[in-house]
Amino acid sequence: MSNPAHVDIMKPQELTGEDIALWQGFVAQRQDMRGPYFDIRYVQAAGQVVPEARVARLKDHEGTVLGYLPYQVRGKVLQPLGAPMSDYHGLIAPPDVKVDYRRLLKLLGASQLEYAGWVGSMAEAGRGVSLVSQVADLSAGYDAYLERHSAESIKFYKNVARCQRNIDKDFGGFRFRFDKVTPDIIRWVTDLKRQQYIRSGMHDVFACGWTFDLLLQLAQIPDEDYGLRVGTFHCGEELVAAEICLLRGPVLHLWFPAYADSYQRYSPGILLSLRIMEYMAERGVTEVDFGAGGEGYKHTMTSPGPVCLEGSVRTQTTLLSLMADTVEALTPVARGRITGVRLSLSRRMRIIRACETEAEGRRQALRGLVRRALSRLGGARRAA
């Protein structure tokens, strides 16, 4: 256990040239941190717009830097920097560095660390859950990828081919483009995502403003090997579908897909993801990450990737953890349903806490959360 003896707390823009070099060196040692969220450029962009953005520099007794923890402060709760936008996160440190996170919380003056998509060890995860990332392996090229997955999911890819034939017949095909993102495209995608959140009853992560600004900030990175990109389909001058992605060298993370409802029967979102993979495989991308968990269609387009963690570390026992012990005494069916409700509410609460830094935004979101909780708990009690 490489417990830090000292912690320096700073804003991301206060990282020195030495810090940046150490950060990049730590990431280079970690195969599990090759994705774009662990790049120093992501942290620097997020530090410009994320409220209460911080980085902790962990040192041992001799003053040697053990690693860096990028995070955001929400009261006494710490969350990964950029949450809920950041799909992956973790301690930026060599793989042999192990930290007592309860001790670290005390050094940082916090009572809890929340995470979803944590990469690396987390011995005190407690009641956390494991999430499996969904990855498309393009290392042998797109044709080899498509041949492998078509053989595994015959019905799915027959339907994909049928949708493409219908597009060719009805529209003469869609025009594809992959490029850096413009503010107009970001607005188009986030407007459609906000409508989707309303329909599903999920919290609108773009209502708070800073999450939208984070996309704008990432779009301004001029580097060819890193930053925000977008694949689009057009029918004539009409934008049919767009998928915002985050690129880091040979790794592409598919982030925010959206398409016009009027084209839904043609499955433009799936076809666009496949077209993006085909295009980027020809340009050196060897891995496309679809994120952890999520929609069922991802499993037909990907293979299981590394496991990441979702949960929290607390400095002391809470009412929520005591309630979890009570749940263990229920029947398996009731326990499963109530555990599902508790996990869902915990996720929603974490997202609300991350997004809504203003009191009125939190009040409105919490009212919606309570209404949904009462509805779901009623169903769980009836099942018990």
C-alpha positions in Angstrom: 0.0 0.0 0.0 1.6 3.3 -1.2 -0.3 5.6 1.1 0.3 9.3 0.4 1.9 11.3 3.3 1.1 14.6 1.7 -1.4 15.9 -0.8 -1.2 19.1 -2.8 -4.5 20.4 -4.1 -4.6 22.6 -7.2 -6.7 23.6 -10.1 -5.9 21.7 -13.4 -4.5 24.9 -15.0 -1.9 25.1 -12.1 -0.2 21.8 -13.1 3.4 22.5 -13.9 5.5 21.3 -16.9 7.0 18.7 -14.5 3.5 17.5 -13.4 2.5 17.1 -17.1 5.6 15.1 -17.9 5.0 12.8 -14.9 1.3 12.5 -15.7 2.1 11.5 -19.3 4.8 9.0 -18.1 2.3 7.4 -15.6 -0.3 7.0 -18.3 2.2 5.5 -20.7 2.8 2.7 -18.2 -0.9 1.8 -18.1 -2.4 -0.2 -20.9 -5.8 0.3 -19.1 -5.4 4.1 -19.4 -4.8 4.4 -23.2 -8.3 6.0 -23.7 -8.9 9.7 -24.1 -10.3 10.5 -20.6 -6.8 9.9 -19.1 -5.0 12.2 -21.4 -3.8 15.4 -19.8 -5.5 17.4 -22.5 -8.9 16.2 -21.3 -8.1 17.4 -17.8 -6.9 20.7 -19.0 -10.0 21.3 -21.1 -12.3 20.2 -18.3 -10.5 22.5 -15.9 -11.6 25.5 -17.9 -15.4 24.8 -17.5 -16.1 22.3 -14.8 -17.3 23.9 -11.5 -14.9 23.2 -8.6 -12.4 21.3 -10.8 -9.3 20.1 -8.8 -6.3 17.8 -9.1 -4.6 16.2 -6.1 -0.9 15.6 -6.3 -0.1 12.6 -4.0 3.4 12.4 -2.5 5.2 10.0 -0.2 7.2 11.0 2.9 10.3 11.8 0.8 8.2 14.2 -1.4 8.2 11.8 -4.4 5.1 12.1 -6.5 3.0 8.9 -6.4 0.2 10.0 -8.7 -2.5 12.4 -9.5 -6.3 12.3 -8.8 -8.4 14.6 -11.0 -11.8 15.3 -9.4 -14.6 17.8 -8.8 -15.9 18.9 -5.5 -19.6 18.7 -4.6 -19.9 19.7 -1.0 -18.1 17.0 1.0 -18.4 14.6 -1.9 -15.7 14.1 -4.5 -16.5 12.9 -8.0 -14.4 12.2 -11.1 -13.5 15.3 -13.0 -16.1 16.0 -15.6 -18.7 13.5 -14.2 -21.2 12.5 -15.5 -19.6 13.2 -18.9 -16.4 11.2 -18.2 -17.1 7.6 -18.9 -13.8 6.4 -17.4 -11.5 7.7 -14.7 -9.1 6.7 -12.1 -5.9 7.5 -10.2 -3.2 8.6 -12.6 -0.3 6.6 -11.2 2.0 3.6 -12.0 0.3 0.3 -11.8 2.0 -0.8 -8.6 0.7 2.2 -6.6 -2.0 1.2 -4.2 -3.9 3.8 -2.2 -6.0 3.7 0.9 -8.8 5.9 -0.4 -10.4 6.4 3.0 -7.2 7.9 4.2 -6.9 10.0 1.0 -10.5 11.4 1.6 -9.4 12.6 5.0 -6.4 14.3 3.6 -8.6 16.0 1.0 -11.2 17.1 3.7 -14.0 15.0 2.1 -16.4 12.4 3.3 -17.1 10.4 0.2 -15.7 9.5 -3.3 -18.2 8.5 -5.9 -17.2 6.9 -9.2 -18.7 5.1 -12.2 -16.2 3.7 -14.7 -13.2 3.6 -12.3 -10.2 2.0 -13.9 -7.6 0.3 -11.6 -7.8 -1.1 -8.1 -10.3 0.1 -5.5 -10.0 -2.3 -2.6 -12.6 -0.3 -0.5 -15.3 -0.3 -3.2 -17.6 -2.0 -0.7 -21.0 -2.3 -2.3 -19.8 -1.2 -5.8 -20.5 -3.2 -8.9 -18.4 -4.3 -11.8 -19.1 -2.9 -15.3 -17.7 -4.5 -18.5 -16.6 -2.1 -21.2 -17.8 -2.8 -24.8 -14.9 -2.6 -27.3 -14.7 -3.1 -31.1 -11.3 -4.6 -32.0 -10.1 -3.2 -35.3 -6.5 -4.2 -35.0 -6.9 -6.7 -37.9 -8.9 -4.2 -40.0 -12.6 -3.4 -40.5 -13.3 -6.3 -42.8 -12.0 -8.8 -40.3 -14.0 -7.2 -37.6 -17.2 -7.3 -39.6 -16.7 -10.9 -40.7 -16.2 -12.0 -37.1 -19.2 -10.2 -35.7 -21.5 -11.0 -38.7 -20.9 -14.7 -38.0 -21.7 -14.3 -34.3 -24.9 -12.2 -34.8 -26.3 -13.2 -38.2 -29.8 -11.8 -37.8 -28.5 -8.4 -36.6 -26.2 -7.9 -39.5 -28.8 -9.2 -42.0 -31.1 -6.4 -40.7 -28.2 -3.9 -41.0 -27.7 -4.9 -44.7 -31.5 -4.6 -45.3 -31.6 -1.1 -43.8 -28.7 0.0 -46.0 -30.5 -1.4 -49.1 -33.6 0.5 -48.2 -31.6 3.8 -47.8 -30.0 3.2 -51.2 -33.4 2.6 -52.7 -35.3 5.4 -51.0 -32.7 8.1 -50.9 -29.8 7.0 -53.1 -27.7 6.6 -50.0 -26.6 9.0 -47.2 -23.6 11.2 -47.6 -21.0 10.4 -44.9 -18.5 12.8 -43.4 -16.1 12.5 -40.4 -14.5 15.7 -39.2 -13.9 18.0 -36.2 -17.0 19.2 -34.5 -18.7 22.5 -35.0 -20.8 24.3 -32.3 -23.9 23.8 -34.6 -23.4 20.0 -34.6 -22.9 19.9 -30.8 -26.2 21.9 -30.4 -28.1 19.6 -32.8 -26.9 16.4 -31.0 -27.5 17.8 -27.4 -30.9 19.1 -28.3 -31.9 15.6 -29.4 -30.3 14.1 -26.3 -32.3 16.5 -24.1 -35.5 15.4 -25.8 -34.6 11.8 -25.2 -33.9 12.5 -21.5 -37.3 14.0 -21.1 -39.1 11.0 -22.7 -37.2 8.5 -20.6 -37.5 10.4 -17.3 -33.8 10.6 -16.9 -32.0 13.7 -15.7 -31.2 16.2 -18.4 -27.4 16.4 -18.1 -27.2 19.3 -20.5 -29.6 21.6 -18.6 -26.9 22.9 -16.3 -24.8 24.5 -19.1 -21.3 23.5 -18.1 -21.6 20.0 -19.6 -22.4 21.7 -23.0 -19.4 24.0 -22.5 -17.2 21.0 -21.9 -18.0 19.7 -25.4 -17.3 23.2 -26.9 -13.9 23.3 -25.0 -12.9 19.8 -26.3 -13.9 20.9 -29.8 -11.3 23.7 -29.7 -8.3 21.4 -29.2 -6.3 21.7 -32.4 -4.3 18.5 -32.2 -4.7 15.9 -35.0 -4.2 13.0 -32.6 -6.7 14.1 -29.9 -10.0 15.9 -29.4 -13.7 15.9 -30.3 -14.7 14.5 -33.7 -18.1 13.7 -35.3 -19.4 11.3 -37.9 -22.5 12.5 -39.8 -25.0 11.2 -42.3 -26.8 13.7 -44.6 -29.7 13.2 -47.0 -29.2 16.1 -49.4 -28.8 19.1 -47.1 -30.7 17.5 -44.2 -28.7 16.2 -41.2 -29.9 12.6 -40.6 -27.6 11.4 -37.8 -24.5 12.4 -36.0 -22.2 10.7 -33.4 -19.8 12.8 -31.3 -16.6 10.9 -30.6 -13.5 11.5 -28.5 -10.2 10.5 -30.2 -6.8 9.7 -28.7 -4.4 8.3 -31.1 -5.5 4.7 -32.1 -8.4 4.7 -29.6 -11.8 6.2 -30.5 -14.5 6.6 -27.9 -18.1 6.8 -29.3 -19.8 9.3 -27.0 -23.0 10.9 -28.0 -25.1 9.5 -30.9 -28.3 11.1 -32.2 -30.5 10.9 -35.2 -33.7 12.5 -36.6 -36.7 10.5 -35.6 -38.2 10.6 -39.1 -35.4 8.2 -40.2 -35.7 5.8 -37.3 -36.8 2.7 -39.3 -33.5 2.8 -41.3 -31.4 2.4 -38.1 -29.2 5.3 -39.0 -27.4 5.3 -35.6 -26.1 1.8 -36.0 -25.2 2.3 -39.6 -23.3 5.5 -38.8 -21.3 3.7 -36.0 -20.3 1.0 -38.4 -19.3 3.6 -41.1 -17.2 5.5 -38.6 -15.4 2.3 -37.6 -14.7 1.5 -41.3 -13.4 5.0 -42.0 -11.2 5.2 -38.9 -9.8 1.7 -39.3 -8.3 2.9 -42.6 -6.7 5.8 -40.6 -5.0 3.8 -37.9 -7.6 3.4 -35.2 -7.3 -0.1 -33.7 -9.9 0.2 -30.9 -13.4 1.7 -30.7 -14.8 2.0 -27.2 -18.6 2.0 -26.9 -18.5 2.6 -23.1 -19.5 0.3 -20.3 -23.0 -1.3 -20.1 -25.7 0.4 -22.0 -27.9 -0.6 -24.9 -28.2 -4.2 -26.0 -27.2 -3.5 -29.6 -23.7 -2.7 -28.4 -23.1 -6.4 -27.5 -23.6 -7.4 -31.2 -21.1 -4.8 -32.4 -18.4 -5.3 -29.7 -16.5 -7.8 -27.5 -16.2 -7.6 -23.7 -13.4 -5.3 -22.8 -11.7 -4.5 -19.5 -13.8 -4.3 -16.3 -14.3 -1.0 -14.5 -16.0 -0.2 -11.2 -19.0 1.7 -10.0 -19.5 2.6 -6.4 -18.3 4.9 -3.6 -15.9 5.1 -0.7 -17.0 6.7 2.5 -15.0 7.7 5.6 -17.8 6.4 7.8 -21.0 4.2 7.8 -24.1 5.9 6.3 -27.8 5.3 6.5 -27.7 4.1 3.0 -25.2 1.4 3.8 -27.3 0.3 6.8 -30.4 0.1 4.6 -28.4 -2.2 2.3 -27.8 -4.6 5.1 -31.5 -4.8 5.7 -32.1 -5.6 2.1 -29.9 -8.7 2.4 -32.5 -10.2 4.7 -35.4 -10.1 2.2 -36.4 -12.8 -0.3 -34.2 -13.1 -3.4 -36.9 -11.6 -5.7 -37.6 -8.7 -3.4 -33.9 -8.2 -2.7 -33.2 -8.1 -6.4 -35.9 -5.6 -7.2 -35.1 -3.3 -4.2 -31.4 -3.5 -4.9 -32.1 -2.5 -8.5 -34.2 0.5 -7.3 -31.5 1.5 -4.9 -28.7 1.3 -7.6 -30.9 3.3 -10.0 -31.6 6.0 -7.5 -28.0 6.2 -6.5 -26.9 6.7 -10.1 -29.5 9.4 -10.6 -28.5 11.1 -7.4 -24.9 11.0 -8.4 -25.7 12.6 -11.8 -27.8 15.3 -10.2 -25.1 16.1 -7.7 -22.5 16.3 -10.5 -24.5 18.5 -12.9 -26.6 20.8 -10.7 -24.3 23.1 -8.8 -27.0 25.8 -8.3 -29.7 25.4 -5.6 -32.7 25.8 -7.8 -31.4 23.2 -10.3 -30.9 20.7 -7.5 -34.4 21.3 -6.1 -36.1 20.7 -9.4 -34.1 17.6 -10.1 -34.7 16.2 -6.6 -38.4 16.6 -6.9 -38.4 14.6 -10.1 -36.2 12.0 -8.4 -38.6 11.6 -5.4 -41.5 11.1 -7.7 -39.7 8.4 -9.7 -38.5 6.8 -6.4 -41.9 6.5 -4.9 -43.3 5.0 -8.1 -40.5 2.4 -8.4 -40.6 1.5 -4.7 -44.3 0.9 -4.9 -43.7 -1.6 -7.6 -40.9 -3.3 -5.6 -43.1 -3.6 -2.5 -45.9 -5.2 -4.5 -43.5 -7.8 -5.8 -42.3 -8.6 -2.3 
